[in-house]
Amino acid sequence: LQTVIWLFVLLLDGCGKRKLAVPPGASRIIGGRDAPEGAWPWQASIQFLGTHFCGGTIISNKWVVSAAHCYHNYIFLTVLVGITALSKPGPHSQRRGVKNVIIHERYDFNSSNNDVALLMLKSPLKFTNYIQPCCIPMSINHQVALNLSNCFITGWGSINYKGGAVDMLQEAELELIETLRCNQKHWYNGLITENMLCAGMLTGGVDTCQGDSGSPLQCYSEKDDQYYLIGVTSFGESCGHPHRPGVYSKTSAFGKWLAENQLKDRASSHRLFSSLILVRIFAALMLF
């Protein structure tokens, strides 16, 4: 029931809309390129003392999804959204502090299984044409029914192996790669779990890289005219190497977890609000 309620909330919020970009066409983006301003309004830069170190995805006005391996604590963390250039946030940007980081309780550092985290913001974002939430498939069956196409990766990570973060947001179109193929001996040799997915090009060359961790892998649903976050950038080898595509945490495997943790906070906030009301009523009665 909670999952159904949260899905209904997502639909009401009008998630996955690129208000400043047209739907993807037949032409494919080969390799990476600078993203147009406002093209990916849910892309977030997670920063430590003002420096970008991981990416994230807005899924509501108070929550951002990212990768668990990015976070050891949340002191001095901020989330910067509504930007294209890291060095020039501009008038459309918003910065928020991080109130809490929820790491998946079954996250395994060694295998990277369940590499997903939720960041709770200290204050809500104000949605604009430049700042919007992305949709999330609530289950694997839901994702299949969406008939997704045109998948993109975005982020400020290095554009070459062992390079530094770039200033301009990058975008690239890629293909989803079957887990069976990705687990072959000369690929990842069985490392890909049911909670992961692979994406890239069979010939290599298009991939996420250092600094992209936590950033979105998003695909377009022509049926709904919405974008869905289907992967959270987790790990890879050598950035764009053939047979070593990027590996992503599969969000459709975490739909229930994402929904329940957000709903827990809502329930907690409601209880706190109710308690404050009771305290005020009691205090008022004591005055008479």
C-alpha positions in Angstrom: 0.0 0.0 0.0 2.8 2.4 0.9 4.5 1.8 -2.5 1.2 2.5 -4.3 0.8 5.7 -2.3 4.3 6.9 -3.1 3.9 6.1 -6.8 0.8 8.2 -6.8 2.7 11.1 -5.1 5.4 10.8 -7.8 2.8 11.1 -10.6 1.2 14.1 -9.0 4.6 15.8 -8.7 5.0 15.6 -12.5 8.4 14.0 -12.3 10.7 13.3 -15.2 9.9 16.4 -17.3 12.7 18.3 -19.1 10.9 21.6 -19.5 13.8 23.2 -21.4 14.6 20.3 -23.7 12.7 18.5 -26.5 12.1 14.8 -26.4 14.9 12.7 -27.7 14.9 12.2 -31.4 16.2 9.4 -33.7 19.8 10.9 -33.8 22.2 9.5 -31.2 24.7 11.5 -29.2 28.0 9.7 -29.9 30.5 10.1 -27.1 30.1 12.8 -24.5 29.4 16.5 -24.9 28.6 19.6 -22.9 24.9 19.4 -21.8 22.7 22.4 -22.7 21.7 24.6 -19.8 18.7 23.2 -18.0 18.7 20.0 -20.0 18.9 17.7 -16.9 17.0 19.5 -14.2 17.3 16.6 -11.6 21.1 16.4 -11.8 22.7 17.3 -8.5 26.3 18.1 -7.5 27.2 16.7 -4.0 29.9 18.9 -2.6 32.3 18.8 0.4 33.3 22.2 1.6 32.1 23.6 -1.8 34.0 21.1 -4.0 32.2 18.5 -6.2 33.0 14.9 -5.4 29.9 12.9 -6.3 26.7 13.2 -8.2 23.0 12.7 -7.3 19.5 12.8 -8.6 16.6 14.9 -7.3 13.5 12.7 -6.6 11.5 15.1 -4.5 11.9 18.6 -3.0 13.6 17.1 0.1 15.4 14.0 -1.2 18.3 13.2 -3.5 19.4 9.7 -4.5 23.1 8.9 -4.7 25.7 6.1 -4.3 26.4 4.7 -0.8 30.2 4.5 -1.5 30.4 8.3 -1.6 29.5 8.8 2.0 31.4 8.2 5.3 29.6 11.1 7.0 27.6 14.1 6.1 29.4 16.9 7.9 30.1 19.9 5.6 28.1 18.4 2.8 25.9 20.5 0.5 23.8 19.8 -2.6 24.0 22.2 -5.5 21.3 22.0 -8.2 20.0 24.0 -11.2 23.5 24.3 -12.7 25.5 23.4 -15.7 29.0 24.9 -14.9 30.4 24.1 -11.5 32.4 27.3 -11.5 29.4 29.5 -12.4 26.3 28.3 -10.6 24.2 31.2 -11.9 20.8 32.7 -10.9 18.9 29.4 -11.4 21.0 27.5 -8.9 19.9 26.4 -5.4 22.2 25.1 -2.6 21.0 23.1 0.3 22.7 21.6 3.3 22.3 17.9 4.0 20.4 16.9 7.1 20.9 13.2 6.9 22.3 10.5 4.8 20.6 7.1 4.7 22.9 4.3 3.5 21.2 1.0 2.4 21.5 -1.3 5.4 22.8 -4.1 3.1 25.4 -2.1 1.2 28.5 -4.2 0.8 31.7 -2.2 0.2 33.7 -5.1 -1.3 31.1 -6.2 -3.8 29.4 -2.8 -4.3 26.0 -4.6 -3.9 23.2 -2.3 -2.8 25.3 0.8 -3.5 22.5 3.3 -3.0 21.9 6.2 -0.5 19.3 8.8 0.2 20.3 12.4 1.1 17.7 14.3 3.1 18.0 18.1 2.6 17.8 20.6 5.4 15.2 22.7 3.5 13.0 21.9 0.5 14.0 22.8 -3.0 11.8 25.2 -5.0 11.0 23.5 -8.3 11.6 25.6 -11.5 12.3 24.9 -15.1 15.9 24.3 -14.1 15.1 22.2 -11.0 12.8 19.2 -11.3 12.5 15.6 -9.8 13.2 12.5 -11.9 10.8 9.6 -11.8 11.7 6.2 -10.4 10.4 2.8 -11.5 8.8 1.3 -8.4 9.6 -2.3 -9.4 11.3 -4.4 -12.1 7.9 -5.2 -13.6 7.0 -1.5 -13.6 10.3 -0.7 -15.5 9.5 -3.4 -18.1 6.0 -2.0 -18.6 7.5 1.5 -19.3 9.1 0.3 -22.5 12.1 2.6 -21.9 14.4 3.9 -24.7 17.0 6.6 -25.2 19.2 6.2 -22.1 21.6 8.9 -21.1 24.3 9.3 -18.5 25.2 12.7 -17.1 27.7 14.1 -14.7 30.8 16.2 -14.0 33.2 13.3 -13.8 36.5 13.0 -15.7 36.3 12.6 -19.5 39.3 10.4 -19.5 40.8 7.7 -17.2 42.5 9.2 -14.1 41.6 12.7 -15.1 39.9 15.3 -12.9 36.4 16.5 -12.7 35.2 18.8 -15.6 33.5 22.1 -15.1 30.7 21.7 -17.6 28.0 19.0 -17.1 28.5 16.2 -19.6 25.8 14.1 -21.3 26.1 10.9 -23.4 23.7 8.4 -24.8 24.3 4.7 -24.3 22.7 1.3 -24.4 21.7 -1.1 -21.6 23.7 -4.3 -21.7 22.2 -7.6 -20.6 23.4 -8.9 -17.3 24.2 -12.3 -18.8 26.6 -10.7 -21.2 28.1 -8.4 -18.6 28.8 -11.4 -16.3 30.7 -13.3 -19.0 34.3 -14.4 -18.2 36.0 -11.7 -20.2 33.6 -9.0 -18.9 32.9 -8.8 -15.2 33.0 -12.6 -14.6 30.0 -12.9 -12.4 30.4 -9.7 -10.3 27.1 -8.2 -11.5 24.3 -9.0 -9.0 20.5 -8.8 -9.5 20.7 -5.3 -7.9 23.0 -4.0 -10.6 22.9 -3.2 -14.3 25.5 -2.5 -17.0 25.3 0.3 -19.6 27.7 1.5 -22.3 28.6 0.7 -25.8 29.8 -2.8 -26.8 32.8 -1.2 -28.5 33.6 1.0 -25.4 34.2 4.7 -25.5 31.0 5.9 -23.7 31.1 5.5 -20.0 30.9 7.2 -16.6 34.2 7.9 -14.9 35.8 9.3 -11.7 33.6 12.0 -10.1 30.4 10.6 -11.8 29.7 8.3 -8.8 26.1 8.7 -7.7 25.0 10.4 -10.9 22.0 9.3 -12.9 21.5 6.8 -15.7 18.1 8.0 -17.0 15.9 6.6 -19.8 13.0 8.1 -21.6 9.5 6.6 -21.6 7.7 7.6 -24.8 4.5 6.1 -23.3 4.5 8.5 -20.3 6.6 11.3 -21.9 8.8 11.2 -18.8 12.3 10.3 -17.8 13.0 7.6 -15.3 16.1 7.1 -13.1 17.0 3.5 -13.7 20.5 3.5 -12.5 22.8 5.2 -9.9 26.5 5.3 -11.1 28.4 2.8 -8.9 31.6 1.5 -10.4 33.6 0.5 -13.6 37.0 -0.3 -14.8 39.2 2.0 -16.9 36.4 4.3 -18.1 35.0 3.3 -21.4 37.1 0.2 -21.9 35.5 -2.5 -24.1 34.0 -5.3 -22.1 34.1 -3.1 -19.0 31.0 -0.9 -19.2 29.8 1.2 -16.4 27.9 -0.6 -13.6 24.9 1.0 -11.9 22.7 0.3 -8.9 19.4 -0.8 -10.4 16.8 1.6 -8.9 13.8 -0.7 -9.8 15.3 -3.1 -7.2 15.2 -0.4 -4.6 11.8 1.2 -5.3 10.3 -0.1 -2.0 13.4 0.9 0.0 13.4 4.4 -1.4 9.7 4.9 -0.8 9.6 3.5 2.7 12.6 5.6 3.9 11.0 8.8 2.7 7.6 7.8 4.2 9.3 7.1 7.5 10.5 10.7 7.6 7.1 12.0 6.7 5.5 9.9 9.5 8.2 11.1 11.9 7.7 14.7 11.0 3.9 14.3 11.4 4.4 12.8 14.9 6.7 15.7 15.9 4.2 18.2 14.6 1.4 16.5 16.5 3.5 16.5 19.7 4.3 20.2 19.3 0.6 20.9 18.9 -0.2 19.0 22.1 2.5 20.8 24.0 1.1 24.2 22.9 -2.4 23.2 23.8 -1.2 22.0 27.2 0.7 25.2 27.8 -2.3 27.3 26.8 -4.5 25.4 29.3 -2.0 26.0 32.1 -2.5 29.7 31.6 -6.2 29.5 32.6 
